[in-house]
Amino acid sequence: MNDEIWMRTWNEGHKGFCDDLDRCFVALAGAVTRVRRRREAHVRSRIGVPGRHI
């Protein structure tokens, strides 16, 4: 009986949990991309290479 209750609770909340997790990964990937672009622009400016246009 406890297993059935646990599975029902899991199924009710699983969609929301996955959606939250997906949003977290997208935000994290965006932050990493922004940091990498800033770092690349900084390195390019230090060595005198013009930045690329996105």
ABEGO torsion letter per residue (X at the ends): XAAAAAAAAAAAAAAAAAAAAAAAAAAAAAAAAAAAAAAAAAAAAAAGBBBBBX
